[in-house]
Amino acid sequence: MSNKAETRKFGFETRMVHAGHIPDAVTGARAVPIYQTTSFVFDDADQAAQLFELKQFGNIYSRISNPTTAVFEERVASLEGAAGAVATASGMAAQLVAFLTLLEPGDEVVASSQLYGGSITQLVHTLRKFNLQVRFVDPSSIAEWEAAITPKTRALYGETIGNPRGAILDIGRIAALGASHGIPLIVDNTMATPALCRPIEHGATLIVHSATKFMGGHGTALGGVLLDSGKFDFSRYPSIAAPSAAYHDLRFYDTFGHYGFLMKARAETIRDTGACLSPFNAFLLIQGLETLSLRMERQTASALKVAQFLEGHGEVAWVAYAGLPSHPDHALARKYLPGGPGAVFSFGLRAKKGEGARARGRVFIEALQLFSHLANIGDVRSLVIHPASTTHQQLSDEELAKGGVAPELIRLSIGLENVEDLLWDLDQALLAR
Ligand SMILES: *Cc1c(COP(=O)(O)O)cnc(C)c1O
């Protein structure tokens, strides 16, 4: 790059296709090569020692870092406006790495009750095994967030666009509440992606993603990523500032400053959990990132059309899409997601006399021709699921109700098909008997 290019602040779309990568110096390869290798040869014994001491940056073993994965990390960090990123095996892994890096046994997390079903089970059941407690709150009530904070609270947690009712997190207010208590806000930005919302601009500290969804965009690779704004003061935060027994008493904050959290996440948590991203999946996710804003723009526009169509349909009881004025969080959506609140939303089938909500859902889903019935979102193909019998099936009735999942609820993820074809498909399936 010329000096001129070095001083220019490139736009989002330019960074989608260039950030974190220059053509390979040895081969001239323009696309990001896949460094399909587990390990990297040391220059000499001194260099090896320096690498292990974290006194020099470089690749040792692909569980800790890999050049292909590094391009994915830098690219997402650039798009989110983060200081840096650590890629993980999946979205669930990104969350777990965030918690295990931040928290010590006995610590607490305050979380929105409107979360992806898998996140609720991870928070409730898996974190409990580490003696970590989670208090769930109605995300729309700042008073509930505040009341749930105790001296042991070390993180606040929510989703930009909550699953499956499309609740919009008031990121600015919750981040400010956290800041006033010295607690970082972690935001799961999977459903929005940085193309629609960049939570760091509103005060969030850590971002987690299931890159499996819109980032990859093609339903081909599991992956996740954890990002740090680099703006939170970790200087008195116990796990990041105190000497770490897991890394011969290294003080991550003193040594790496604003990269302290990410260095600990990589050098300790990923090292010890093995929750790393494979270079091949990093390559696939990079392909997805290159068209991210184009897909989000089109899929979000189509989602609005589909939501409007369903809202006017006689076989539909309700539609929960924050892009519609009827949604309680419509104003928050306009504030945080001016490009539209994504392409995933839910609606309820109208109950029929003598027909249970579950049976009605089955007839509808089986009549669809274009929508694929599966447990995923964010694909270029349109997807449908009935959460009460699938993603949220392991939750108790009480947890289901708290998460806002009704038995008649159908979740759609709108893809890139011709939107008129999608409306046709939904209409014929709604009328099916
Ligand atoms: C899918 C999803 C996850 C989990 O991600 P995986 O890549 O499937 O592990 C977490 N949060 C949200 C909002 C999701 O949609």
The ligand as a Tripos MOL2 file, in Angstrom:
@<TRIPOS>MOLECULE
LIG
   15    15     1     0     0
SMALL
NO_CHARGES

@<TRIPOS>ATOM
      1 C1        -26.3580  -19.8250   16.9360 C.3       1 LIG1
      2 C2        -26.1890  -18.8260   17.9790 C.ar      1 LIG1
      3 C3        -25.2500  -19.0180   19.0000 C.ar      1 LIG1
      4 C4        -24.3900  -20.2500   19.0810 C.3       1 LIG1
      5 O1        -23.5140  -20.2920   17.9850 O.3       1 LIG1
      6 P1        -22.9170  -21.6650   17.3910 P.3       1 LIG1
      7 O2        -22.0010  -21.1760   16.3090 O.co2     1 LIG1
      8 O3        -24.0590  -22.4770   16.8960 O.co2     1 LIG1
      9 O4        -22.1890  -22.3130   18.5090 O.co2     1 LIG1
     10 C5        -25.1280  -18.0300   19.9520 C.ar      1 LIG1
     11 N1        -25.8850  -16.9300   19.9290 N.ar      1 LIG1
     12 C6        -26.7960  -16.7130   18.9590 C.ar      1 LIG1
     13 C7        -27.5990  -15.4640   18.9720 C.3       1 LIG1
     14 C8        -26.9840  -17.6500   17.9500 C.ar      1 LIG1
     15 O5        -27.8920  -17.4420   16.9950 O.3       1 LIG1
@<TRIPOS>BOND
     1     1     2 1
     2     2     3 ar
     3     2    14 ar
     4     3     4 1
     5     3    10 ar
     6     4     5 1
     7     5     6 1
     8     6     7 2
     9     6     8 1
    10     6     9 1
    11    10    11 ar
    12    11    12 ar
    13    12    13 1
    14    12    14 ar
    15    14    15 1
@<TRIPOS>SUBSTRUCTURE
     1 LIG1         1 GROUP 0 **** ****
